Amino acid sequence: MPDLLNFASTCNRSSVPLLEQSQLIYLLTEISPTRSISDVRMPLNFALVLDRSGSMAGEKLRTMKEAVKNMINQLREEDILSIVSFESRTEVLAPAKPGMDKKALLRAVEKIRDGGGTNLAPALNTALNLVKLNKDEARANQIVLLTDGEATDRLEDSYRVADEAGSAGVPIIGLGLGKDWNETFLFELADRSIQASPGSHIGMADYIPTPADAQKIFQEVYQSMQVVAKDLAVTIRMVQGLEARRVWQVTPLIRELGSAVIEGRAVHIPIGQMDRSGCAILAEISLPPRPAGAVRIAQADVTFSTQDHGPQRQAIDIIVNYSPDAGLDDAPDSRVMNIVEKVQAFRLQTQALDEARLGDVGSATRKLRQAATILLSQGEMELAGQMEKEADRLESTGEVSNEGKKTILLTSRKTVRLSE
């Protein structure tokens, strides 16, 4: 059987110099579906939880409805969608049932009108119960939440629902529209729903800066639900003397995976479900001194299953050449270094947030400006401009704006966009 995944590991340098001390390399491991499985996605079973509080009136509500209707039009007959709206009260606009009736779903969305407060927990609980009705390991089971403001009920009640969703295997994707919602709360909901530690920012959350951005972000969310492989895990087994220092998942979002994935000379990353855009892992590895010559420094393997195939495994060897001339004729791999720079920019920004919160304005300002320089070199003109603006604001007021926090924690994490 031909390989079902495109699977490659690339070092930032194919040759390294002969040194008497250890040296660092970066290993980028990329996984994407081949054409044979890219169109064979798992059926969906998900709930949309839509804020229709008074603050959503006008353009926000209109663009949300258009984005939702566009998503509905792309669904397949075998998909199951339930729709829950909320303000002071919760309303089930479309119950979860097999047999896609797109016209009924579109009519339900069109009837949404703005109302009162933002009682979130009952709506989340209702959505979770609806998803559970048809929960199946052969489906992509999820909740997508959109809100534009602070919850007016107890946050602890929503956290309890997220914990229950995590236990049930139903992740929550949180979408914040505008600037008045709580990014810490939304991230914690997402983290708890995949049973990650609060504050880890491993859960899926996204930022919709303006109503005009709703269509694009909803399309990205829909893309993330196109699951073509499940139970996916990547393992990198290194030879004696090598040491993994840090590991990040870098596609489609940047997130540091922490020390738990490093097990002696092995790095093991349980990714779970993978959508059509694939995923990538970046590892910072310490190489020991060695004699000249090509050396197999590690083996990477990926295990997974698909809709039409049982458990699968693919493996590749990772070779590095120790060369006395490596520094003269072997330029670093530009693709790998591009990812390394994106990670570095994001680390600088998140460190700046932490330092600003602790009152170290000088260091935080310098880190934001350093991040802006990296972003400029990568052609991220708009994002670099935002970081410069936040650095100026931080320097003059001692604070980062709400918009700046959301941009750093959410927008800046992205390494791949649909337009690419």
C-alpha positions in Angstrom: 0.0 0.0 0.0 1.4 3.4 -0.9 2.0 5.9 2.0 -1.2 7.7 3.1 0.7 10.7 4.5 3.4 13.0 3.3 5.9 12.7 6.1 9.3 14.5 6.2 11.8 15.7 8.7 14.2 18.5 7.8 17.1 19.9 9.8 17.9 23.5 9.6 21.4 22.3 8.5 22.1 19.2 6.5 25.8 19.6 7.4 27.2 20.8 10.7 30.7 21.8 11.5 33.2 19.7 13.5 33.3 21.2 17.0 34.6 20.1 20.3 31.4 21.1 22.1 27.7 20.3 21.6 25.8 22.4 19.1 22.1 23.1 18.5 20.1 22.2 15.4 16.4 22.6 14.7 14.4 19.6 13.3 11.1 20.4 11.5 8.8 17.3 11.1 5.9 17.9 8.7 2.9 15.7 8.1 0.1 16.2 5.5 -2.4 14.0 3.9 -1.8 12.6 0.4 -4.4 13.1 -2.3 -5.7 9.5 -1.6 -7.1 10.5 1.8 -7.4 14.3 1.7 -11.0 14.2 0.5 -12.1 11.3 2.8 -12.8 13.3 6.0 -14.7 12.0 9.0 -18.4 13.0 9.2 -19.0 16.0 11.6 -21.1 16.0 14.7 -20.9 19.5 16.2 -22.8 22.3 17.8 -22.6 26.0 17.2 -23.1 28.1 20.3 -23.9 31.7 19.1 -24.0 34.8 21.3 -27.0 37.0 20.4 -26.8 39.3 23.4 -27.6 43.0 22.9 -24.0 43.9 22.2 -24.2 41.7 19.0 -26.8 44.0 17.4 -26.1 45.3 13.9 -23.1 44.4 11.9 -21.8 41.8 14.3 -25.0 39.8 14.2 -25.3 40.2 10.4 -21.8 39.0 9.6 -22.0 36.2 12.1 -25.1 34.9 10.4 -23.6 35.1 7.0 -20.5 33.2 8.2 -22.6 30.5 9.7 -24.7 30.2 6.6 -21.6 29.8 4.5 -20.4 27.0 6.8 -23.8 25.3 6.5 -23.7 25.4 2.7 -20.4 23.4 2.8 -21.7 20.6 5.0 -22.4 17.1 3.7 -25.6 15.0 4.1 -23.9 12.7 6.6 -22.9 15.6 8.9 -24.9 16.5 12.1 -25.2 20.1 13.2 -27.1 21.5 16.2 -27.4 25.3 16.7 -27.8 26.9 20.1 -28.2 30.7 20.6 -27.9 32.5 23.9 -28.5 35.8 25.7 -30.2 35.9 29.1 -31.8 32.6 28.1 -30.8 29.7 25.9 -32.6 28.6 22.8 -32.1 25.5 20.6 -32.5 26.7 17.0 -31.7 23.4 15.4 -31.7 20.1 17.3 -29.0 17.5 16.6 -30.4 14.9 14.2 -29.1 12.8 11.3 -30.1 13.8 7.8 -28.9 17.2 6.8 -31.7 19.6 6.0 -29.7 22.7 5.0 -32.8 24.8 4.1 -34.2 24.3 7.7 -30.8 25.2 9.2 -30.4 28.3 7.1 -33.9 29.4 8.1 -33.1 28.9 11.8 -29.9 31.1 11.4 -31.8 33.8 9.6 -34.3 34.1 12.5 -31.6 34.9 15.1 -32.3 38.3 16.8 -30.3 40.2 19.4 -31.5 40.1 23.0 -30.4 40.7 26.5 -27.4 39.4 28.7 -24.7 36.8 28.2 -25.6 33.7 30.2 -23.1 31.3 28.7 -22.9 28.2 30.9 -26.5 27.0 30.2 -25.9 27.3 26.4 -22.6 25.4 26.6 -24.3 22.7 28.7 -27.2 22.4 26.2 -24.7 22.2 23.3 -22.7 19.5 25.0 -25.8 17.4 25.6 -26.8 17.7 21.9 -23.4 16.6 20.7 -23.4 13.6 23.1 -26.7 12.4 21.5 -24.8 11.4 18.3 -21.2 11.1 19.7 -19.3 8.5 17.7 -15.6 7.8 17.5 -16.1 7.7 13.7 -17.2 11.4 13.8 -15.4 14.7 14.5 -17.3 15.7 17.7 -16.9 19.4 18.7 -18.5 22.6 20.0 -17.8 25.9 18.4 -18.6 28.9 20.6 -18.8 32.5 19.4 -19.1 35.4 21.9 -18.4 39.1 21.9 -18.4 39.9 25.6 -17.9 38.9 29.2 -20.2 36.2 30.5 -22.8 37.6 32.9 -23.2 34.3 34.7 -20.6 32.4 36.9 -17.4 31.5 35.0 -17.0 28.4 37.3 -20.3 27.0 35.8 -18.8 27.3 32.3 -15.6 25.7 33.5 -17.5 22.7 34.8 -19.1 22.2 31.5 -15.7 22.4 29.7 -14.3 19.8 32.2 -17.3 17.6 31.3 -16.7 18.1 27.6 -13.0 17.1 28.1 -14.1 13.9 29.8 -16.5 13.2 27.0 -14.0 13.8 24.3 -15.8 16.9 22.9 -13.3 19.8 22.4 -14.6 23.4 22.5 -13.3 25.9 19.9 -13.7 29.4 21.3 -14.1 32.4 19.0 -14.0 36.0 20.4 -15.5 38.8 18.3 -14.3 42.4 18.9 -12.3 43.5 21.9 -14.6 43.2 24.9 -14.4 39.5 25.6 -12.0 37.7 28.1 -9.2 35.9 26.3 -8.1 34.2 29.5 -11.6 32.8 30.1 -12.0 31.6 26.5 -8.6 29.9 26.4 -9.3 28.2 29.7 -12.5 26.8 28.3 -10.6 25.4 25.3 -7.8 24.0 27.4 -10.2 22.3 29.9 -12.2 20.8 27.0 -9.2 18.8 25.8 -8.0 18.1 29.4 -5.0 20.3 29.1 -3.8 22.3 32.2 -5.4 25.7 32.3 -3.0 28.4 31.0 -1.3 25.9 28.7 -3.0 27.6 25.6 -3.1 24.2 23.9 -6.9 24.4 23.3 -8.3 26.0 20.1 -9.3 29.6 20.4 -9.3 32.4 17.8 -9.7 36.2 17.6 -12.2 37.9 15.2 -10.9 41.5 15.4 -13.8 43.0 13.4 -17.1 41.7 11.9 -15.5 41.9 8.5 -13.1 39.1 9.6 -15.9 36.7 10.7 -16.2 34.9 7.3 -12.4 34.2 7.1 -12.1 32.9 10.7 -15.2 30.7 10.4 -13.8 29.2 7.3 -10.6 28.5 9.1 -12.6 26.8 11.9 -14.4 24.7 9.3 -11.1 23.8 7.8 -9.8 22.6 11.2 -12.8 20.2 11.5 -12.0 18.4 8.2 -10.4 15.5 10.0 -8.7 13.0 7.7 -6.6 11.1 10.2 -7.1 10.2 13.9 -5.1 8.7 16.7 -2.1 10.4 15.2 1.1 10.5 17.2 4.7 11.4 16.2 7.7 9.9 17.9 11.4 11.0 17.3 13.9 8.4 18.7 17.4 9.9 19.0 20.7 8.1 19.1 23.0 8.1 22.2 24.3 11.6 23.1 21.5 13.7 21.6 19.1 15.7 23.8 15.9 17.5 22.9 15.7 20.9 24.6 12.4 22.3 23.5 9.5 21.1 21.3 6.8 23.1 19.6 3.8 22.3 17.5 4.1 25.0 14.8 1.4 24.2 12.2 -1.3 25.4 12.1 -0.7 27.1 15.5 2.4 27.8 17.5 2.3 26.2 20.9 5.2 25.0 23.1 4.5 21.4 24.1 6.5 21.4 27.3 8.8 18.8 28.9 6.1 16.1 29.2 6.7 15.1 25.5 10.4 14.5 26.1 11.0 11.0 27.4 14.8 10.4 27.7 16.2 10.2 24.1 12.7 10.1 22.6 10.1 12.9 21.8 6.6 11.6 21.8 3.7 13.9 20.7 0.2 12.6 20.8 -1.6 14.9 18.3 -4.9 13.1 18.0 -7.0 14.3 15.1 -5.4 15.9 12.0 -7.2 18.0 9.5 -6.5 18.5 5.8 -3.9 21.3 6.5 -1.7 18.8 8.3 0.6 19.6 11.2 4.3 20.2 11.9 6.6 19.8 14.9 9.8 21.8 15.6 12.3 20.4 18.0 15.4 22.1 19.3 18.1 19.4 19.6 21.6 19.4 21.1 24.1 17.4 19.0 27.3 16.0 20.7 30.8 16.2 19.0 31.4 13.5 16.5 34.0 12.6 13.8 33.5 13.7 10.2 30.9 11.8 8.2 27.2 11.2 7.7 25.3 10.0 10.8 21.8 8.8 11.4 20.9 11.0 14.4 17.3 9.9 14.8 14.3 8.0 13.4 10.9 9.7 13.2 7.7 7.7 12.9 4.1 8.6 12.8 1.2 6.3 13.7 -2.4 7.0 12.8 -5.6 5.6 11.3 -8.1 7.0 8.7 -11.7 6.7 7.8 -11.0 3.8 5.4 -7.9 2.3 6.9 -6.9 0.7 10.2 -3.8 1.5 12.2 -0.9 2.7 10.0 2.8 3.5 10.6 5.3 5.4 8.5 9.0 5.9 9.5 11.9 7.9 8.2 15.6 8.2 9.1 17.2 11.6 9.9 20.7 12.1 8.6 23.2 14.8 9.5 26.6 15.2 7.9 29.5 16.3 10.2 31.8 18.2 7.9 35.0 20.2 8.4 33.6 22.6 5.6 30.0 22.8 6.8 30.2 26.4 7.7 31.5 27.4 4.3 29.1 25.9 1.8 25.9 24.8 3.6 23.4 27.6 4.1 20.6 26.9 6.6 17.3 25.6 5.2 15.2 28.7 4.7 11.9 27.0 5.3 13.0 25.7 8.7 14.6 29.0 9.7 11.4 30.8 8.7 9.5 28.7 11.3 12.2 29.1 13.9 11.9 32.9 13.5 8.1 32.8 13.8 8.5 30.8 17.0 11.1 33.3 18.3 8.8 36.2 17.5 5.9 34.6 19.3 8.0 33.8 22.4 9.2 37.4 22.6 5.7 38.6 22.5 4.3 36.3 25.1 7.4 37.0 27.3 6.6 40.7 26.9 3.1 40.1 28.1 4.3 38.3 31.2 6.9 41.0 32.0 4.4 43.8 31.4 2.0 42.1 33.9 4.9 42.0 36.4 5.7 45.6 35.9 9.0 45.2 34.0 8.0 47.7 31.3 11.5 48.3 30.0 12.3 44.6 29.2 8.7 44.0 27.8 9.0 47.0 25.5 12.4 45.8 24.1 11.0 42.3 23.5 8.0 43.7 21.6 10.3 45.8 19.4 12.5 42.7 18.8 9.5 40.7 17.8 8.4 43.6 15.4 11.8 43.5 13.7 11.5 39.7 13.1 8.0 40.1 11.8 9.1 42.9 9.4 11.9 40.7 8.0 9.2 38.0 7.2 6.9 40.4 5.5 4.3 40.5 8.3 3.9 44.2 7.9 0.5 44.6 9.6 1.4 42.4 12.6 4.8 44.2 13.0 3.0 47.5 13.0 0.7 46.4 15.7 3.7 45.3 17.8 5.4 48.6 17.4 2.2 50.4 18.4 1.9 48.2 21.5 5.5 48.9 22.4 4.9 52.6 22.1 1.7 52.3 24.2 3.5 50.1 26.8 6.3 52.6 27.1 4.0 55.6 27.6 1.2 54.0 29.8 2.8 50.9 31.3 0.1 48.7 29.8 -0.7 46.5 26.7 -4.1 47.2 25.2 -6.9 44.6 25.2 -6.5 44.3 21.4 -2.8 43.8 21.8 -3.2 41.0 24.3 -5.6 39.2 22.0 -3.4 39.7 18.9 -0.4 38.3 20.7 -2.1 35.3 22.3 -4.2 34.4 19.3 -3.4 36.0 15.9 0.4 35.8 16.4 0.2 32.0 17.0 -0.8 31.3 13.4 1.9 30.0 11.0 -0.4 28.8 8.2 -3.5 30.6 6.8 -6.0 29.4 4.2 -4.8 32.1 1.8 -1.4 30.4 1.7 
